Amino acid sequence: MKKLMTWIIVLAALSGGALRAQSLTGTWQGTLQAGKDLRIVLKISTTDADTFKAVMYSIDQGGQPMPAGAVTLQGSAVKISVPGIAGTYEGKLSADGASITGTWSQGPTPLPLNLKRVTNETAWTIPEPPAPPKPMAADANPLFEVATIKPSKPETQGRGFMVRGRQFSTLNTSLSDLITFAYGLHPRQITGGPAWIESEKYDLAAKPDGEGQPNDKQWKMMVQKLLGDRFKLSIHHDKKELSVYALVVGKTGPKLTKSEGDPNGLPGLFFRGLGVLPARNATMLDFAGTMQTAVLDRPVVDQTGLPGRYDFLLSWTPDETQFVGLGVKVPPPTDNADAPPDLFTAIQQQLGLKLESTKAPVEVLVIDHAEKPSEN
């Protein structure tokens, strides 16, 4: 009985003071070898609900803060996700709570990343991030000062839209693609027009007039004007009941991280391979728009009622009906037991949201006239 009591006392110590001594709170740093050495800093604290939260910095890449999603400590196992860059850190906390031996995953090959707890005196200096660009005046009505439109190379695969500072560009985009971007529509919401609006592909590069960084609405406004000027596009709007997916909140509630990015800034929704979508500073409307234009075969209507912007990571195994809008053929499924779930399951499990198949009246854009673009 005395020996049993001794073990009970030891276990109580381990589950109390010893584990508290192993708390993750504090500053951790280590060097990631990713082709070149990258110094990584993790600052971990606790929330009012007594859960962990963390911010990651890659100080050799500018030092911008990257908020973590879930941070867990189970026994000595540490797991931290960084949804905005589709990254995950997994490691083992040492018995003295002074180091973590682990790996960083941001793709198919995990890389070693060992962290040490540091003090204010021994911590690496985090550089001040560059000042955000001055925004364009909210009431500005900009247009593209310079714009070039060239036929895409026939061998080009996929398609893309890119904003870098004040530079806007597209790759391998049809007039139909440009319309869906400019008006926030699914291709099924576009009717009329000649057959070439889908078959002819173009690369576009443009720069706005005026000063400052345009917001999302202003970029779309400029593309609308460009379509009228260079493609001689004329349209009218209508309403039609279509099969849609309604994006709603699941029964367990949303599992999303509030973004600390600029509330007036552009969202970051860039695929890291088929079925891997990290999101930064994105609204639910942004997310629905990305799913309808790039992934799904019908419009997606945001009915979550969730305001604000979020960071998250969605990872799933796509099927052959998805990514048709990007001109990508999804490979057949594998027998890998560790493969992510299908899209609908992943949205529920990872985001706490749900896609419901339904019918709803949606906006339809009717093309009255279009011409192939004028020469540059």
Secondary structure, 3 states (H helix, E strand, C coil): CHHHHHHHHHHHHHHHHHHHHCCCCEEEEEEEECCCEEEEEEEEEECCCCCEEEEEEEHHHCCCCEECCCEEEECCEEEEEEHHHCEEEEEEECCCCCEEEEEEECCCCCEECCEEEECCCCCCCCCCCCCCCCECCCCCCCCEEEEEEEECCCCCCCCEEEEECCEEEEEEECHHHHHHHHHCCCHHHEEECCCHHHHCCEEEEEEECCCCECCHHHHHHHHHHHHHHHCCCEEEEEEEEEEEEEEEECCCCCCCEECCCCCCCCCEECCCCCCEEEEEEECHHHHHHHHHHHHCCCCEEECCCCCCCEEEEEECCCCCCCCHHHCCCCCCCCCCCCCCCCHHHHHHHHHCEEEEEEEEEEEEEEEEECCCCCCC
